Amino acid sequence: MADSNYIKVFTGNLIIVQRIVNELEIININPIVKDATESARLAGFGGGIIPGFQEVFVNKDELDKAVIIVEKMTSDLQD
């Protein structure tokens, strides 16, 4: 996604990614979730760099709002 309008805001496991995606959708942000391991498996190549980890991308225009949600979600996990 080098020449894209999307920026990665989080990398983590499926459960946390789903929570973040749900919170982003509540405030009308439609993130893109990239799972390199699953994409490689479906293409017949097998594994990825970190199995089970996904990346969340949001549009550059929504970055400020998305970062607030991601920081809140990840700080809640550390408590």
C-alpha positions in Angstrom: 0.0 0.0 0.0 2.8 2.4 -0.8 0.9 4.7 -3.1 -2.3 4.5 -1.2 -4.6 6.8 0.7 -4.6 4.3 3.6 -2.3 4.2 6.6 -1.6 1.3 9.0 -2.9 2.1 12.5 -2.5 -1.2 14.2 -1.0 -4.7 14.0 -2.2 -7.4 16.3 -4.1 -10.6 16.8 -7.5 -11.4 15.4 -9.5 -10.7 18.6 -8.0 -7.2 19.3 -8.3 -6.3 15.6 -12.0 -7.2 15.6 -12.6 -5.1 18.7 -10.8 -2.1 17.0 -12.7 -2.6 13.7 -16.0 -2.7 15.6 -15.2 0.6 17.5 -14.1 2.3 14.3 -17.2 1.2 12.5 -19.3 2.7 15.3 -17.9 6.1 14.4 -18.4 5.5 10.7 -14.8 4.7 9.8 -14.5 1.7 7.5 -11.1 0.1 8.0 -9.3 -2.3 5.8 -7.9 -5.4 7.5 -5.0 -7.1 5.9 -4.0 -10.7 6.9 -0.8 -11.7 5.0 -0.8 -15.2 6.5 -4.4 -15.9 5.3 -3.7 -14.3 1.9 -0.6 -16.5 1.4 -2.5 -19.6 2.5 -5.4 -19.0 0.1 -2.9 -18.4 -2.7 -1.2 -21.7 -1.9 2.1 -20.3 -0.6 1.6 -21.1 3.1 2.5 -19.0 6.2 3.3 -15.3 6.6 5.7 -13.4 8.8 3.7 -13.6 12.0 0.9 -16.2 11.8 -2.4 -15.0 13.3 -1.5 -11.3 13.2 -3.5 -8.8 11.1 -3.0 -5.2 10.1 -5.6 -2.4 10.3 -5.5 0.4 7.8 -7.7 3.6 7.6 -8.0 6.4 5.1 -5.7 9.3 5.7 -8.7 11.6 6.1 -9.9 9.5 9.1 -6.5 9.0 10.7 -6.9 11.4 13.6 -10.1 9.9 14.8 -8.9 6.4 14.2 -5.7 6.9 16.2 -7.7 8.0 19.3 -9.8 4.8 19.1 -6.7 2.5 18.7 -4.9 4.2 21.5 -7.9 3.9 23.8 -8.4 0.2 22.9 -4.7 -0.7 23.4 -4.4 1.2 26.7 -7.5 -0.6 28.0 -5.7 -3.9 27.3 -2.6 -2.8 29.3 -4.7 -2.0 32.4 
